[in-house]
Amino acid sequence: MDRRRFITSVVAAAGVAGPFAGVACAGAQGGAKPVRAYGPLRPVRDLRDDKVRLHLPDGFKYRSFSPAGDRFGDGSAVPGRHDGMAAFAGPKGSAVLVRNHEVNGPVGAFGDKGRAYDPMAGGGTSTLQVTRYGEVIRSGPSLSGTMMNCSGGPMSWGAWVTCEETVNGPDVGDDFSGGDNSKLTRRHGYIFEVPLDRPAAARPIKSAGRFPHESAAFDPSTGAIYLTEDNFGFPSGFYRYIPPKHPAVAGRLLDGGRLQMLAVKGAERKDLSGGQEPGASYATTWVDIDDPDPRFTGTPSNDEAVQAVGRQGRAAGAAIFSRLEGAVYHQGTVYFVSTQGGATASGDTPPDGFGKGRGQVWAYETWSGRLKLAYESPRSEVLDLPDNVTVSRRGTLVLCEDGDGANYLRGLSRAGEIFDFCRLEPIPGDAGAEFAGSTFGPGGHTLYVNIQAEHGMSIAIWGPWEKGLF
């Protein structure tokens, strides 16, 4: 067997035998398969201030840190709306966290405005070094002047790619929030690279598109960056950006590559946003986006501008999804979440926006080009509007909920078992509070997660992981 055939065989075998080999069958086995992986949840007090913020199984503890309004090491204020996040190995067993802040509107940049991409925009990222018990060693702004930094993804060369979930700018009409876009100085809707060891250069990767990005997942075998789109009121797409040079070789993510959108072979504009048959699986192809960074004239409405890139893909036959949010790469597969995908269950109320279900998890095999339904929520009590996603050492997914009622961290095992791990204590006066940015630290000792709220914060959770499926 020659080298190329050997490598292909190894990659294919890893995909077949890897995580979620049995999840596509979960629907055929009766939909949800609830299990008590760690036992019942109970209120647990925060080791920082003794308040109850989380409900966890016996044996688990947590500490919150770096809340909105606190101070970074440079004395500047920590912004709110903590969102997507990744953990990297730091010195002496610590973790380096790069964390998004999903701040919208022309509210002014945090940190050093002289380094801001747009001094009028209030989003960006912060970087923290913390112990595995949530004690902050150092912290500071790492990218500012961006907007609606929702999620992103960790890169193997030591960086975080952060995504702007908007197309706001002085050339576009105001969005749903009513903020005055004429006050902005730059166009938004891009992805940015944030290195771990220094502030970001604040250079957008414009060839990766101007649309409401959500997450980024890096495929080390090809160098492609897979991107999700969360277009709340309209169809969304699943994209990949192919840089002009493999980022691990270049040492950074380069602009000037090619943006593509996923399509189902033999089915133009296949609508995957509704309910799917158990074990649904599709052969796929990719269509090029000819104008990934459209320039607008005449200040079109935000609703028109936010669809400009996606419409190009659908005109070429790309598939239709509902609100693609979290994404994670694991062993040759990109798992990504359709927050409102699926059918409306009996007794459930359809959510607002595009898509009437309570959530789907899709699996795209990068080595075969096959798209598979990993899970579809049968009803809101089992899984309610999943958002950010990460994966444990055992290959179990951690799903952050963004539901209308109680919000959970739920696990989805390789065998299709879904279970509750953590429930958020309701925050008085802040019904929209939710989990975001879950990520395991070095060695899997700690699960770091954010509470996205009016006064958000980050949390470190640790305990007897070996007793359950994480």
N, C-alpha and C positions, 0 to 999 in steps of 0.2 A: 504494500500500500504506500503510495507516495505521500509526501508531507501535506499537500493540500487536502487530499482525501482523508488523511488521518485527522487533521484539525476539524474538518467539516463533520466527521463522524463523532468526535468528542463533543463538539458544540451541540449537535443534534441530540445525542444521548443525554447530555446535561439538561436540555430543555424538556425531553420526554419524562425523565425520572425526577425532575426538580420539583419545586414547590407547586402545589395546587394541581397535581396530576389528577386528583379526584374531585376537585371543587366543581367542575363543569357538570358533574352528575348530581350535584346537590339538589337541584330543582326536581329531577326525576325521582329523588328519594323523599319527596314530600316538602320541598321548599326549605324553610329554615330548620335548622337542627340545633335547638338551644341546648347548651350544656353549662354546668356550673364548674368551670375550669378551676377556679380558685375559691369557690364558696360564696356565700351571700355577702353583700356589701353592707358596710356599717359606717356611720359618721366617724371621721378621724380628724383630729385637731392638727393644724399647721404648726410645725415646730418653730416657725419664725415668730408668730404672735398669738398662738393658741386659739385661733379662730377655726371653725369648721368650714372648709371650702370643698372638700372632696369626701365621697363615700367609697371606701376601698375594702377589699377582703382582709381577713385577719392576717396580721404579720407585716402589713405594708405601712410604710411611713412616708412623709413628704415634707418638704420645706419650700415655700414660695420665695422668690427673689426678684430684684430689679423691677418693681412695679412702676406704672406710669406716674410721673411726677417726682420719682426718686432722682438721684444725681449720678451721672457717669463719673469716671475718674477725672475727667477734665473739668468738672464742675457744671457742665450743661445738663439740662433736664432730659429725663427719659420720656420719649413720646409714648402715646398710647397705641391702641389697636394692634397689640402683639399678634403676629400671625405665623406664616410658615417659618421653619427653622431647621437647621441641621447641626449635628454634633460631630466634631473632629477630635482626634486624639491630641491632647496637650501634654505639657511636661508633668512628670511625677504623678501620672494617673489622673490628671485633670482633663476636663473637656473644654474645647473651644467651640462656643456656640455662635453661629451667625443667624440673626433673627430679623424677620421682616416687621415693618410697621405699616399697616394698611390705612394710612391717613389720606383723606381726599380733600380737594378744595385748595384754593389759593391762600393758605393760612400761614405761609412763611416756613422756610427750612429750619430744621433743628441743627444744633451743633454749629460748626464753623460755616457761615453762609458764603464765605469766600471759596469754599471747596464744593459748594452745592451745584448740582446739574442745573437746577432751576431754583433761584433763591426764593421764589414765591410758593413752591410746592412743599408740603409738609411730611411726605412719606420718606421711606428709605430703609436702611438696615443698621443694626447695632451689633457689635462683636463683644463677646464676654468670655473670659476664662473663669471656670467655676470648678469647685470640687465635686466629687460624685455625690455629695450630700447637699448640693445647692448653695454652697458658700461662695460668694463672689470674690475672686482674686483681682481681677481688673476688668474694666468695661469702658466702652466709648463708642461714639458714632463711627460707622465705617462707610456709609453712603447716604447722602442727603440730597434733597431737592428733587426726588422722584415722587410718584403718586401711586396710591392704591397698591402698594407692594404686598401682594396677596401671598403667593407661595413662591416656589422655585425648585432648586435641587442641588445636592452636593456633587462636586466634580472631583474625579480621582486625582487630579494634579494639585489639589489643595486649594479649592475655591468654592464659593457658593454662587449660583446664578439666580438672581432675583428677578421677579416678573411683575410688570405693571399691568394691573387689571383695569385698563381704561384706554381711551384714545383722546383724552382731553388735551387741549392746547389752544393757543390763540386763534387757530384756523378752524376751530370746530365749535358748534353751539354748546351751550351749557348742558351738563348731564342731569341725572335724576335728583342730585343733591341741591341744585340751584346755585352752586358756586359760580362766580363770574370768571369764565375762561379767558376773558380779555386781559385779565391781570397776570396770566401766565406768560413766561418769556420763552419757553421751549415747548416743542411737541412731545407728547407722551404716548405710551403704549408699547414700550420696548422691553427687552431683557438687558440686564447689566451683569457683568462679572464682578464679584467682590472677593479679593484675595484674603487669606487668613492673616497675613503678617503685616499688612499696611492698609491705609484707607484706599477705597476704590478710586479708579481714575475717572469715574462717572462718564464713561463712553458707552452710548447705546449700541447694541448690535442690530443695526437697522435692517440688515438682510434677513434677520430672523422674524421680521414682520412687525407691523403696527396694528395690533388687535388686542382685545382684553385677555392677555396671557394669564394663566394661573400657575402651572407647575412646569418643571423641566426635569427630565430624566436622561442621564448620560449613558450611552452604550459604549463601553470601552473597546469592544471588538471592532467597531466601525468608526467611532468618533462622532456619530450622529447624536444630536440633542433632540429628544422627543418632547413635544410641547402640547399642553392642553389649553383649551379656550373655554372660558366661562362667560358666555354671552347671555346674560340673564333672561332677556325677553325674546331671544331669537335663536335659531339653530347655532350649534357650536361644532367645531371640527377638531380632529386629532392630527397634529402636524409633526414633521421632523425637519430639523435644520441641519444641513450637511455643510460644515465649514470648509473653507478652501484648503485647510491643512488639519490633520488630526490634532486636537487640542493637547493631548498628552505629549505629543512631539513638539508642538509649538510652545508649550508651556502656558498657554492662555487660549481663550476663545477668540477667534478672529472673525471680523466682519467680512462681507463679500462672498458669502456662500450661497447655497440654494435652499429655498423654502418649498416644502411639498406638503400635500394634504392627503390623508388616507382615503381610499375608495375601495368598495367591494367589487371584486371581479365579476363581470357579467350583470351588474345591477347598478346602473347609474343613479346617483343621489339616493342610495339605499338609506331608508329611515330606520335607524337603530335606537331611536329615542323612546319608543314604546315598549310594551311587554314582549319578551322573547320566549321562544320555546326552550325548555330545559336542554342544556348542553349545546346551545346555538354556537355555530362555528362557521367562519367565513374565510375564504381565500381573498387576499387583498392585493392592491397595487397602490401606486402613488402618483398623484398628478401635480404638476408644477404650478406654483403661484408666480405669474409673470411680473406682477407689481406688488411686492411685499410691503413697500413703504409708500403708500399712496399720498400724494400731495393734493390738498383740497383747496378749491377756490370758491369764493362766495359764501364761506362759513356755513357749510351744510349742518343740518341738525345732528345731534349726537347719535340718534338712532340710525341715521343713514351712514355716518362715518364708522360706527362700530361694526357694521356689516361689510365694509368695503373689501376686506381681504377674504373673508369667508365666502362671500358671493362668487369671487373668482374661482375658488376651489369647487364649489357646488356646480357652477356653470360647466366645469370640466368633468363632473361626475362624482365628486367627493361625497362621502357618507355624512349623514346627519346624526348628531348626537344632542343630548340635552345636558347643558351645563357641565362640562368636563372640568373637574377640579384637581384633586390630589393625584400624583403619579410617583411611582418608585420603580427603579430598575433592580431586578434580582435574578441572577443566574440565567441570563439570556431572555428574560421576559420583562416587559414593562406592564405593570399593573396600574390601571388608571380608573378613576371614579367618575361616574355620571351621577351627579347629585340628585337630579329629579328624573332619572331614567326609569323605565318600567311602566307597568300598568297600574291604574288606580285600584287598590284593593277595596273590596266591599267593606263599607263602614269608614273608610278613610276619606278625608277631604283633599281634593287635588291642591297642590301648592300653587302659589302665584308664579308667573313666568312661564318660560317654554319648558315643557315636560310635565307630566302629570303623575309620575310615580314617586316612590320613596327611596330610589337609589339602585344603581347597578355598579358592579365591579367588573371591569373588562381586563383581559390578559392578551397582550400582543407579543407574539413570539418573534423576536428580532431575527432569529436564525432561519425561520420557516416562512415568515410573512403571514402567519395564521392569526386571526383574531378570534378569541373565544370568550364567551360569557362565563365569568368565574362565579358570579353570584348576582341574584336579583332579589331585592327585598320583597317578601310576600305581604308585608303590612308594616305600618309605622311602629308598632310595639316591638318588632323584632330588629329593625334597622330603619332609622329615620333621617334621611337626607345626609348621607356620609359626605365628608369634605376632604380634609388632609388625610394622607395615608403614609405609613411607614411599615417596615418589615422587621421581625425579630430574628435572632440567630437560628431559631427553629423553622423559619419560613412562614410563621403566622403573621398575617397582616394586622395592624392596629388602625382602626378607622375612627376618626374624629367626627362626631355628629354635629349637625347644624340644624336640629329639628325644631319643631314648634313648641314642644313640651319639654320634658326633662332631657338633658343632653348627656350622652354617655361616651366613654371610650369603649369600643367593642372590638373583640378579636374575631378574626375569620381564619380558621385553621386550614391546612392543606387538604383535610378530609371534608371540608364544607361545613364544619361546625362553627356556629356563631355564638358568642357568649359576651356577657357583660363583665367588664373589668373595673370600671370606675364611673361614678356618676357625679356630675357637677351640682353642688349645693346651689339652689337658686339665689341670685343676687337681687336683693330688694331694689326695685326701681330700674332694673336693667334686664328686661326679659330677653334681650337679644344676645346675652352672654353665651359663649360657646367655647368648645375646645378647638385648638389649632396647633399646628407645628410639632406634632409628636415625633420624637427621634430618640433612639437608644444611644447612650454614650459608649465610650470605649469599653470593650469587654462585656457589654450588656448588663452591667451592674445597675444602671440608672436609666429610667425613662424620663426624659425631659419633655415637657409639654407646656403650651401657653394657654392662658385663659384670655380670649379676646373679648374685651368688655370696655365699657366707658372708662374704667380705670383698670386696665389689664395688667397682667403679671406673668412671670414664668414660674414653673414648678418643677422640682426634682422629686421623682418617686422611686423608692427602692423597697426590696423585700424578697420573699421566697419565690422567685421566678420559677425555680425548678419544680414547684408543686403543680404547675399548670402548663399551658400550651405556648406561652411566650418563651 
